[in-house]
Amino acid sequence: MPMLDWNTYRDQVAGAVGRLGHLTPDAVRGYSMINGAGRKLGRFDEKTRELIALAVAVSLRCDGCITVHAEAARKNGATEEELAEALSVAVSVNAGAALIYSTRTLEAFHAAEEAAVA
């Protein structure tokens, strides 16, 4: 059984963004401008852009991004295997970030210890 009805959720997200757009049209228009800016460069095909977007969405933990970009990736020909590879990059980067922030946490701990001794 799915964790979420992703199709219904995607429709809900679109409706909520539409309502927000009525309240703050410049913010939503600005988002749309940023979203379209990279496409104009044309260096990545749409499938690749969507796979990158999904890896980033996982890193940001954005379900709205996941549902929108999963549909777009599928429509642009992404396979489950390609998606799994993109997601493995997200897992790797997130694990790497946890490793780096673990070293920063140790450093902060030692700095607090040094301050207590001083």
C-alpha positions in Angstrom: 0.0 0.0 0.0 1.4 3.4 -0.9 2.5 5.8 1.8 0.6 8.6 0.2 -1.8 9.1 -2.7 0.7 11.0 -4.8 -1.7 11.9 -7.6 -4.2 13.5 -5.3 -1.4 15.2 -3.4 0.0 16.6 -6.6 -3.4 18.1 -7.4 -3.6 19.5 -3.9 -0.2 21.1 -4.3 -1.1 22.7 -7.6 -4.3 24.1 -6.1 -2.5 25.4 -3.1 0.2 27.1 -5.2 -2.5 28.6 -7.3 -4.3 30.0 -4.3 -0.9 31.4 -3.0 -0.4 32.9 -6.5 -3.6 34.9 -6.1 -2.4 36.3 -2.8 1.3 36.9 -3.8 1.5 36.8 -7.6 5.0 38.3 -7.7 6.4 35.5 -5.5 4.9 32.8 -7.6 5.9 34.6 -10.8 9.5 34.9 -9.4 9.6 31.2 -8.7 8.4 30.5 -12.2 11.1 32.7 -13.6 13.8 31.0 -11.6 12.4 27.6 -12.5 12.5 28.4 -16.2 15.9 30.1 -16.2 18.0 26.9 -16.4 15.8 25.5 -19.1 16.8 28.3 -21.4 20.4 27.2 -21.3 19.5 23.9 -22.9 22.5 22.0 -21.6 20.5 19.3 -20.0 17.6 17.5 -21.5 14.3 17.5 -19.6 14.7 14.0 -18.3 18.1 14.8 -16.8 16.8 18.1 -15.3 13.9 16.1 -13.6 16.2 13.5 -12.2 18.4 16.2 -10.7 15.3 17.9 -9.3 14.3 14.6 -7.7 17.7 14.1 -6.1 17.5 17.7 -4.7 13.9 17.2 -3.6 15.0 14.2 -1.6 17.8 16.2 0.0 15.4 19.0 0.9 12.7 16.5 2.0 10.1 18.3 -0.1 7.1 16.0 -0.8 5.6 18.6 -3.1 8.7 18.7 -5.2 8.9 14.9 -5.2 5.3 14.4 -6.6 5.6 17.1 -9.3 9.1 16.1 -10.5 8.4 12.3 -10.3 5.5 12.8 -12.7 7.6 15.0 -15.0 10.6 12.6 -14.9 8.2 9.7 -15.9 6.7 11.8 -18.7 10.2 12.7 -20.0 11.2 9.0 -20.2 13.1 8.4 -17.0 13.3 4.8 -16.0 13.1 3.4 -12.5 16.7 2.4 -12.8 17.7 5.9 -13.8 15.7 7.3 -10.9 17.4 4.8 -8.5 20.8 6.0 -9.7 19.8 9.7 -9.2 18.5 8.9 -5.7 21.7 7.0 -4.8 23.5 10.3 -5.5 21.1 12.1 -3.0 21.8 9.4 -0.4 25.5 9.7 -0.9 25.5 13.5 -0.7 23.3 13.5 2.4 25.5 11.0 4.1 28.5 13.1 3.2 26.8 16.2 4.6 26.1 14.3 7.8 29.8 13.3 8.0 31.0 16.9 7.5 28.5 18.3 10.0 29.6 15.6 12.5 33.1 16.9 12.3 31.8 20.4 12.8 29.8 19.2 15.9 32.9 17.7 17.4 34.8 21.0 16.8 32.0 22.9 18.5 32.1 20.5 21.4 35.8 21.0 21.8 35.5 24.7 21.5 32.9 24.7 24.3 35.3 22.6 26.4 38.2 25.0 25.8 36.0 27.9 26.7 35.0 26.2 30.0 38.6 25.7 30.9 39.6 29.3 30.2 
